[in-house]
């Protein structure tokens, strides 16, 4: 963790707790006439919110995010909403819906379609449209970050729109909206929260602020995702929702690492779910980080802290490998290996080279080269 001066920011106003979605009308802009609701493919998770918004006092248009977003899907949605000005975008969905809502808000505010050139800019705020986000999965922490991950026709990797214009004005984090998530979605998104907390905690640009968030959240997220999968209750979902929120705040004020860097490359090339990739890459990435000769004593301490937290929740099945219990558990839960998504051994050298260049990889706990990333990919194949 750096001893240099640092700064942090959280411009999103956060409302957290069971039932908080019921206050949505209090957070809409005054005299709002046109509200756009962005939701996931399932109607169930967003149904309670949509029922509250069905007041008849303003127009409500629905945009459904049926897959991981791309520039094309965002621009298609934009084309359907040109009939009247939009006052507020309300997102009620998982990470893909949130990224869609962020990008769509930017496009609506500018009044024009997005292009690949927008990936290279930092988009200033100054927008007139209010963005309110209600996550229905516990994983990405995207409700408090200033980026949106989209697929692009110009690259096989997923890339991000970035800048204050992507930052939600209000986040309503209500665990009661998450309990209906399908089992697979709960696993993948929960593992994303785990990996984000671990990589933010071990990142080479971690700060006292980010570590204040991740130190309790690392162990809490690991325990919560296990309970959500094995014996879910309101407390487990609340703890996982808080862990996800913590991870979003931590990564927004620090960095991530190689697991996320590789996941961005793999997700674009093979259309694999981001959280599933991160979960599968976690253990080999931790092993590679710990084995590096470039790890300082402080960095090694933070890596070991995370490994020990995993071993406390998932007792090792191999006494020589503290991560073996976790790897056995995710296998039992049905977490796919990389080969399931179409990754071949012959693909690994190119994927490793691309992974080194990913923005998240550059903030990894220790510098890792293409050979290191190739070993990580081979272990996850």
ABEGO torsion letter per residue (X at the ends): XBABBBBBBBABBBBBEBGAAAAAAAABBBGBABBBBBBBABAAAAAAAAAAABAGABBBBBBBBABBBBAAAAAAAAAAAAABBBABBBBBEBAAAAAAAAAAAAAAAAGBBBBAAAAABBBBBGBABBBBBBBABBAAGAAABABBBBBBAABABBBBBBEAAABBABBBBBAAAAAABBAAAAAAAAAAAAAAAAAAAABAABBAAAAAAAAAAAAAAAAAAAAAAABBBAAAAAAAAAAAAAAAAAAAABBBBAAAAAAAAAAAAAGBBAAAAAAAAAAAAAAAAAABAABBAAAAAAAAAAAAAAAAABBBABAABAAAAAAAAAAAAGBBBAAAAGBBAAAAAAAAAAAAABAAAAABABBBBAAAAAAAAAAAX
